[in-house]
Amino acid sequence: MAFENFLSDEQQSWRDTCNRFIDREITREYIRKCDMERTYYYEAYEKIAAQGWLGLMIPEDQGGIGGDAMDWVIFFEAMGKYSNDFSAATLGVSMYTAQALLHFGRADQVAQYIDAYLKAKVRFCIAISEPQAGSDAAAIRTRAKKDGEDYLVTGLKQWCSGSSAKGAIIAMLVRTDPESTRRSGLTVLLVPNDLPNLELRKLNTLARRGTGTNQIFLDEVRVPSANRLGVEGQGWEIITSHLELERLSIAASMMGCAQQAVTDALQYAHTREQFGQTIFNFQVLKHMLADMQTKVDAARLLVYRAAGMHQAGQPCGREVSMAKLFASETLQEVTRNGVQIMGGHGMLPEADMERYFREGMQATVGGGSSQIMRTIIAQSMKKK
């Protein structure tokens, strides 16, 4: 399927390359296996690194391959084809955290981590949420107090995807000023996941089974001051600095998965026979499939528009929120309809639609809930 109206020849070629790679080198069977067995996508991650694609949007003089926001969303659309979990959580979180490290890190931190990241020797994840601090991220309580040249970190983090993977470096938002409230007094520390007194507990979640999501228990975990990203009190700025790239990667991944859900449902409808004909011939299913494809195409347009604005240096917080909102709700809707079209077959993990459906249910919660996205959009509509 070509999108010449929106993509240059070079962008279309990049899109074709990414789609061939996910089909031939990673495969839906591998994604399915990791999901069913709840195992991390190590082999796929290393293959992506071998292509140099972890360096997308990292300048060439720092070891990356460059690129722009359109290259970014085209990549994540393809990588999300068979799993939003693989694309948005395993790849996306690591890749946009690397962007933050490049922007706010000291030269010695960039030298220490970026080359190792590009070679898949380390990967990045984020720890922001806590039991009492989800959408209200500024309500965190995890405390980091100075002890000589170190910080002692105590608290509980929740929903930390990918934090139990080998070589994971956790960009953890902590409160360094006990007298501060809300956004002030927050700091980001780079915390290796194997430090003493740090305990990871994997959560048995509906989706995000391959990447895995964890609780992190910290009891005076000693983290060197050299692992602080930026300066004390800069944490809120750091975690929000790449929200647009984060949500673009999420929206593109969801849109890519939604497209595959429609493709799979359509293929099934053309081959499944009931009452002496394929079920595609029943008007009720034709209309369902038509609505599904229309919504996926609309989601793609929103994602590409937001990416184009980001690439042009235009403010696009509202447009990125629209893209994330619509792509997530589209994934949820088309996968629910996909299960309906495929019937009992759609409920088997071997059919993949069951996985798409579970990830669709998670889509409207993670990375900014639909309610938060609508709030951001509405705030942008206030009269000045």
VOLOTOR-465126 format. One record per residue: x, y, z of N, C-alpha, C in turn; residue in one letter. Coordinates in steps of 0.001 Angstrom, whole numbers, plus 500000, padded with zeros to 6 digits. Layout:
BEGIN
XYZXYZXYZa
...
//
This chain:
BEGIN
500861498802500000500000500000500000500892501241500000m
500718502098499018501567503279498887500867504521499407a
501659505479499843501109506737500361501862507900499713f
501874507856498340502664508836497615502218510268497880e
500960510450498247500480511808498498501140512448499708n
501694511618500590502227512140501848503737511945501975f
504290510967501286505688510609501477506494510882500222l
507728511338500425508652511477499304509111510088498869s
509785510002497735510308508711497275511252508113498315d
512064508975498921513009508496499928512272507966501151e
511228508680501574510449508227502737509699506936502431q
509152506818501210508458505587500835509429504408500804q
510653504652500334511667503599500317512020503160501738s
512147504135502652512420503832504064511270503021504658w
510055503380504313508877502660504793508899501213504298r
509208501026503017509265499674502451510366498851503122d
511516499485503364512635498794504011512260498321505409t
511636499192506173511243498836507545510212497719507557c
509263497758506637508241496711506585508819495373506153n
509724495384505192510386494123504804511161493539505979r
511814494413506735512630493950507857511777493279508928f
510679493907509313509844493313510362509264491980509889i
508963491858508600508381490618508078509412489508507910d
510597489849507457511590488826507113512563488524508243r
512969489553508971514028489372509956513510489185511381e
512358489735511670511798489586513024510631488604513008i
509676488820512164508525487948511893507451488010512980t
506228487813512525505112487811513467505185486597514392r
505763485490513902505875484288514732506768484534515936e
507859485270515726508763485589516842508065486495517852y
507370487511517366506638488417518259505602487636519060i
504885486751518390503870485937519064504492485073520150r
505625484465519844506298483585520803506701484360522062k
507300485539521880507716486337523036506514486738523878c
505422487102523231504215487488523962503659486300524748d
503548485164524118502962484000524774503824483514525929m
505143483602525763506064483108526788506486484205527769e
506020485432527539506379486586528375507896486746528479r
508552486675527334510004486821527283510376488071526491t
511437488717526912511875489975526308512371489737524879y
512243490776524058512583490668522633514080490909522389y
514926490154523069516366490423522962516868490269521535y
516507489185520877517022488917519536516603490010518557e
515351490422518629514873491474517730515564492809518021a
515735493120519301516386494367519689517809494413519133y
518508493290519229519885493240518732519942493346517212e
518936492808516529518886492942515073518656494398514668k
517806495080515405517582496508515139518881497285515352i
519593496957516431520870497631516709521876497370515600a
521916496134515097522862495777514042522595496573512763a
521357496975512534521022497807511377521422499272511593q
521749499603512836522070500990513168520847501825513478g
519670501189513546518428501948513662518146502468515065w
518856501962516069518739502586517391519280504015517356l
520072504301516333520648505637516178519779506594515391g
518530506221515134517619507116514429517446508417515214l
517634509535514535517548510895515090518693511230516037m
519702510370516118520948510706516803521920511199515736i
522541512369515923523436512909514895524547511928514511p
524940511981513265525962511075512762527291511257513485e
527597512503513888528874512720514575528877512153515992d
527714511673516452527639511004517748527327509522517598q
527520509017516391527370507595516145526034507162515594g
525094508119515443523767507770514964523655507827513456g
522402507747512966522160507774511530521366509014511123i
521130509919512087520378511123511768518904510809511554g
518278511582510686516856511389510424516025512473511080g
514731512436510801513818513446511315512546512789511827d
511578513604512187510361513076512810509560512201511861a
509585512480510565508882511617509619509568510248509528m
510884510227509502511604508953509534511251508183510808d
511121508929511894510802508355513208509451507642513185w
508407508310512705507076507687512736506950506576511702v
507621506704510575507604505628509580508217504365510170i
509314504526510896509974503392511552509042502736512567f
508439503538513432507611502957514489506303502384513945f
505791502946512886504611502354512247504911500926511803e
506072500728511192506442499387510732506759498457511887a
507500498944512883507877498087514001506666497708514862m
505604498509514803504395498207515566503442497265514861g
503803496831513689502916496036512845502308494838513573k
503119494111514303502632492907514984502551493060516498y
503015494194516997502934494408518447503294495836518811s
502343496537519376502626497851519935503598497737521104n
503529496640521835504434496408522960505883496421522489d
506188495647521447507554495590520937508023496955520454f
507201497616519681507612498870519060507688500025520058s
506584500269520760506509501455521615507249501288522925a
507219500073523512507814499878524839509262499413524769a
509535498348524001510911497846523930511821498819523188t
511379499282522014512214500179521215512013501641521587l
510756502092521611510467503510521769511007504111523044g
510753503449524172511186503998525462512699504162525485v
513411503149524996514874503217524986515361504334524060s
514709504478522910515185505427521906514930506874522299m
513747507182522853513540508589523212514217508953524526y
514511507969525369515313508264526564516749508585526172t
517236507904525143518571508231524622518613509676524119a
517518510134523519517447511527523068517593512491524247q
516928512169525355517019513026526544518439513035527100a
519084511874527077520455511805527591521390512653526723l
521196512596525415522024513420524530521822514902524799l
520596515280525104520270516702525284520725517233526631h
520561516437527692520821516931529045522079516331529681f
522629515273529077523764514593529697525070515346529546g
525965515116530496527319515647530387528087514859529326r
529202515399528891529992514733527856530427513339528299a
530802513214529592531251511896530056530098510896530104d
528863511360530373527709510464530367527377510005528950q
527437510937528006527193510578526612528220509554526151v
529481509784526505530539508853526124530351507486526778a
529878507486528014529702506228528744528550505395528215q
527456506058527857526223505311527585525839505189526108y
526058506220525300525459506215523962526070505144523064i
527383505000523070527986503961522231527517502574522671d
527459502345523984526976501055524494525511500839524125a
524717501895524168523304501810523769523178501442522293y
523939502104521443523868501842520004524269500409519666l
525089499800520513525508498407520312524633497420521077k
523561497906521686522604497076522438523235496429523674a
524317497044524170524909496537525410524172497069526630k
523571498232526501522657498748527516521394499198526798v
520315499283527555519062499833527028518470500719528113r
517666501647527704517110502610528649515627502330528906f
515202502641530103513783502621530442513520503771531406c
512250503978531744511859505136532543511071504685533762i
511322505328534884510556505071536112510032506410536623a
508774506659536346508118507885536803506973507540537753i
506049506700537291504819506424538041505087505762539389s
504186506036540321504180505407541641502734505045541976e
502498504283543024501111503905543325500154505095543422p
500623506220543931499758507397544085500001508440542999q
500888508146542068501271509139541054501298508478539681a
500157508542538976500076508013537624500037509169536643g
498834509534536199498700510714535345499200511967536061s
499051511986537372499552513104538189501006512824538565d
501873512875537552503267512460537743504012513333538746a
503587514575538921504286515480539840504061515132541306a
503217514132541573502914513754542957503853512678543496a
504975512458542839505860511365543254506460511630544641i
506761510520545328507310510596546684508670509917546826r
509091509144545846510389508471545956511468509508546244t
512215509272547301513123510273547862514572509901547575r
515347510887547165516789510722546996517481511770547863a
518202511321548882518905512262549750520403512089549590k
521116513197549668522559513165549477523229512468550659k
524244511673550349525084511016551339526501511018550789d
527250512062551102528580512212550529528481512471549042g
529153511637548252529152511781546798528050510968546145e
527148510425546940526083509569546416524710510106546814d
523694509496546201522309509650546643521847508325547233y
521057508384548280520384507205548806518917507323548415l
518450506361547612517116506431547022516204505425547713v
515070505903548185514090505054548870512701505354548324t
511964504316547988510602504512547496510127503326546690g
509017503518545997508388502464545202507952503052543868l
508430502448542802508033502843541454507123501772540857k
506239502200539967505215501316539415505173501453537890q
504795500368537220504604500358535759505879500744535016w
506994500174535396508286500505534778508600499462533715c
508197499731532487508331498751531408509781498591530987s
510198497330530841511547497015530386512620497116531440g
512254497413532675513274497652533700513952496379534184s
513393495211533887514034493961534308514907493362533212s
514982494004532049515818493486530963517295493627531316a
518109492734530769519542492790531053520124494094530507k
520995494700531298521642495935530885520748497153530915g
519632497083531643518710498218531670519237499326532573a
519239500535532049519543501742532813518231502497532981i
517821502699534221516511503280534503516650504785534723i
516020505573533870515951507023534084514831507258535091a
515204507474536341514245507484537447514018508905537959m
512751509281538012512382510587538552512227510475540061l
512994511275540777512992511224542240512860512641542797v
512523512702544075512413514005544737513667514221545582r
514454515222545191515692515512545915515519516617546949t
514461517382546838514182518441547816512931518055548609d
513097517633549868511941517165550643510929518264550949p
511355519515550844510446520630551119509671521066549878e
510030520511548741509398520932547496508031520273547327s
507243520861546479505950520285546136505801520288544621t
505003519354544151504694519263542739505950519206541864r
506083520066540884507118519904539867508497520363540308r
508576521183541329509894521634541783510540520533542621s
511851520580542686512571519632543531512660518233542978g
512356518044541692512435516719541063513726516611540254l
514315515419540285515602515179539639515566513814538962t
516314513666537871516423512378537182517775511757537490v
517749510507537940518966509720538170518990508546537198l
520173508232536704520367507056535849520752505888536753l
519824504950536902519965503884537896520098502527537211v
521270501882537244521378500513536733520437499585537500p
519849498624536803518819497798537454519375496690538335n
520708496617538476521295495552539287521965496077540562d
521626497296540976522231497848542190521714497128543434l
522536497029544476522075496439545738520888497207546311p
519996496482546968518796497034547626517729497507546651n
517900497183545367516877497473544365516223496148543972l
514930496056544172514195494825543874513162495082542779e
513182494224541766512226494298540660511187493204540821l
509941493558540663508857492575540741508007492711539486r
508063491690538616507338491734537356505841491575537598k
505057492398536909503605492405537077502949491586535966l
501945490831536320501262489942535385500154490712534668n
500544491545533714499622492478533092498904491859531884t
497781492474531517496992492041530368497804492136529084l
498482493238528905499322493466527730500757493710528202a
501614494163527269503026494430527585503697493189528186r
503429492043527572503937490783528114505389490513527715r
505792490958526515507154490706526079508149491634526764g
507895492933526675508769493905527335508752493698528841t
507579493434529378507421493279530823507350494627531517g
506510494717532518506433495939533314506546495561534783t
507174496418535568507589496044536912507262497086537960n
507178496592539195507321497457540357508802497469540719q
509277498601541219510662498710541667510658499164543124i
511210498324543999511311498646545417512738499105545700f
512866500266546318514181500845546591514311501132548076l
515330500572548687515570500758550118516982501283550314d
517103502616550317518407503282550421519388502731549377e
518934502724548150519794502307547037520816503409546780v
522087503032546777523164504017546635523448504261545150r
523208505498544728523416505893543332524425507038543304v
525522506896542574526524507968542531525945509277541994p
526403510387542544525970511695542046526314511868540574s
527355511171540116527737511241538707526644510705537794a
525683509964538357524583509404537567523390510351537469n
523517511535538032522432512504537909522416513064536491r
521225513095535889521072513682534557520646515137534720l
521432516046534171521160517461534372521496517873535793g
520861518917536269521112519422537612519934519084538511v
520141519211539827519043518981540762517900519962540469e
516696519447540542515519520269540298515121520383538839g
515880519746537933515606519845536499514781518658535998q
514356517799536906513712516554536516512472516721535660g
511609517672536049510369517839535295510648518281533862w
511602519185533710511980519634532371512492518461531533e
513279517601532155513873516479531420512807515488530972i
511907515113531874510941514070531502509882514567530526i
509702515881530446508710516407529499509339516911528203t
510664516903528139511335517517526993511107516752525699s
510867515456525797510705514654524588509334513973524542h
508352514613525183506998514056525166506447513945523747l
506779514905522898506253514860521535506811513671520775e
508123513424520880508704512252520222508155510962520825l
507994510946522153507441509765522819506058509441522272e
505194510437522265503813510170521848503695509950520348r
504599510531519573504640510205518144504996508738517930l
505978508246518687506361506834518541505218505918518959s
504518506283520031503395505481520509502260505493519491i
501893506683519019500783506795518066501078506046516774a
502307506178516278502673505492515043502655503973515235a
503135503508516377503129502072516657501710501529516709s
500827502258517382499428501826517489498752501827516126m
499034502836515332498453502914514001498934501763513126m
500224501421513242500752500291512481500105498977512877g
499902498789514170499249497574514666497782497548514236c
497112498696514281495712498775513858495568498398512390a
496512498856511562496458498494510145496586496985509958q
497484496364510700497639494916510559496405494174511046q
495754494693512079494519494082512563493449494105511478a
493329495215510763492367495306509662492758494343508547v
494038494300508214494509493401507158494210491947507495t
494478491556508735494215490171509152492724489861509132d
491905490788509613490453490576509624489909490475508194a
490431491316507315489989491299505919490353489977505245l
491589489527505475492017488251504890491139487106505388q
490832487113506673489976486071507234488579486132506609y
488046487343506457486702487491505893486626486991504455a
487734487090503708487761486627502327487931485106502213h
488337484451503273488575483003503204487579482181504021t
486986482758505031486028482053505883484676481951505172r
484152480733505039482873480531504379481802480112505374e
480652480729505253479460480361506011478245480567505099q
477275479686505236476051479789504440476349479834502941f
477378479080502534477677478922501123478420480075500477g
478987480984501253479747482096500685480736482618501715q
481724483386501233482666483983502185481932485040503002t
482342485187504246481632486125505126481843487566504708i
482852487833503863483029489194503362481813489642502554f
481095488703501954479960489059501109478753489552501894n
478789489390503219477682489906504027477894491405504265f
476881492167503933477026493621503967477422494135505350q
476906493500506406477202493982507750478703493937508029v
479388492907507493480842492816507694481590493732506736l
481079493896505523481709494841504594481752496244505210k
480643496657505771480585497997506350481490498107507578h
481558497047508363482432497053509523483886497232509090m
484294496482508071485665496563507572485938497920506927l
484956498468506229485126499792505618485359500851506678a
484586500793507766484773501752508858486134501571509516d
486562500335509676487857500057510304488998500665509492m
488988500439508176490075500967507346490038502485507284q
488837503056507245488723504508507211489342505131508457t
489091504538509605489628505089510853491146504922510929k
491665503824510427493121503646510420493771504689509513v
493178504923508343493731505941507445493676507324508077d
492601507607508800492506508904509487493567509022510575a
493801507930511297494856507935512320496219508184511686a
496448507566510535497740507757509851497924509220509458r
496879509830508951496970511239508568497296512122509768l
496676511845510908496958512623512112498401512440512565l
498901511210512495500288510939512899501259511649511959v
501027511520510660501927512141509690501884513666509789y
500683514215510039500593515672510191501415516145511382r
501257515474512515501994515875513714503493515747513488a
503916514668512833505344514473512555505866515558511617a
505068515915510616505480516968509690505651518310510384g
504762518596511324504872519847512084506114519821512973m
506364518681513632507563518554514474508817518747513629h
508819518138512456509963518232511559510204519673511116q
509121520429510956509223521829510520509521522784511667a
509633522244512885509920523080514032508728523860514545g
507527523421514199506313524111514629505804523521515943q
505193524326516806504573523790518018503517522751517635p
503551521582518272502643520520517843502143519663519008c
502170520220520232501684519455521368500240519028521212g
499416519942520707498002519627520488497848518548519420r
498562518679518310498436517731517204498982516353517570e
500056516317518349500585515038518818499579514361519746v
498935515146520615497929514582521517496733514044520733s
496332514758519691495251514266518835495629512945518179m
496865512868517693497316511645517032497335510470517997a
497858510702519207497910509625520192496511509204520605k
495637510169520845494259509882521238493557509043520173l
493602509513518945492835508841517894493439507492517527f
494761507404517474495395506127517137495113505071518194a
495147505447519474494910504480520542493464503992520538s
492531504914520361491126504513520354490775503755519078e
491461504070517985491273503307516750491781501880516917t
492960501720517512493484500372517745492517499570518604l
491989500187519642491056499484520515489795499074519753q
489276499973518936488029499683518220488215498635517128e
489260498777516312489401497840515191489783496446515671v
490502496343516773490842495009517278489623494336517916t
488785495132518564487539494565519095486671494045517948r
486565494833516873485806494394515715486482493228515008n
487820493220515036488550492109514432488237490790515109g
488185490806516437487796489602517173486369489203516800v
485477490164516658484085489878516305484003489228514922q
484767489730513978484763489178512619485320487757512604i
486372487525513352487033486218513345486395485221514308m
485478485692515161484783484788516062485730484097517025g
485470482837517289486292482075518229487745482024517815g
488008481991516516489387481951516025490159483190516478h
489464484322516559490113485562516963490512485597518416g
490035484622519197490368484571520615491550483666520908m
492124483060519865493292482199520041494570483009519860l
495557482822520719496803483593520559497486483329519225p
497301482134518655497928481820517372497378482681516237e
496197483262516432495592484088515387496082485534515436a
496777485934516477497354487266516663496323488343517014d
495089488214516539494088489238516840493867489359518348m
493970488253519039493827488259520501494880489151521139e
496099489110520621497181489966521143496927491426520781r
496536491667519536496219493035519141495131493615520047y
494116492786520356493006493237521191493486493615522590f
494324492761523182494833493066524528495645494354524507r
496462494516523481497272495731523390496395496952523117e
495269496756522420494329497845522209493707498322523507g
493460497380524428492896497768525711493897498590526524m
495178498272526383496216499026527094496485500377526436q
496168500484525143496577501645524355496018502960524865a
494796502931525384494157504177525814494533504571527239t
495420503777527860495861504051529235497324504483529270v
498206503693528667499639503963528741500070505130527868g
501143505800528295501710506893527513500848508135527478g
499974508267528448499017509374528477497637508857528128g
496749508815529098495424508239528883494612509099527918s
493544508511527392492665509275526504492113510507527196s
491832510387528480491288511522529224492319512653529328q
493573512288529575494633513299529628494838513928528254i
494810513120527186494969513677525841493851514675525537m
492623514333525893491506515255525653491657516533526468r
492183516391527677492398517584528508493433518508527867t
494523517938527355495547518744526684494971519448525465i
494203518716524674493600519295523462492646520425523837i
491815520182524845490840521192525258491526522443525798a
492613522267526551493337523416527071493881524295525960q
494260523652524842494785524417523712493696525201523000s
492436524880523294491297525532522648490732526690523461m
491322526929524643490849528037525489491030529361524759k
490105530261524988490256531602524448491392532313525158k
492210532978524374493351533695524959492876534958525668k
//
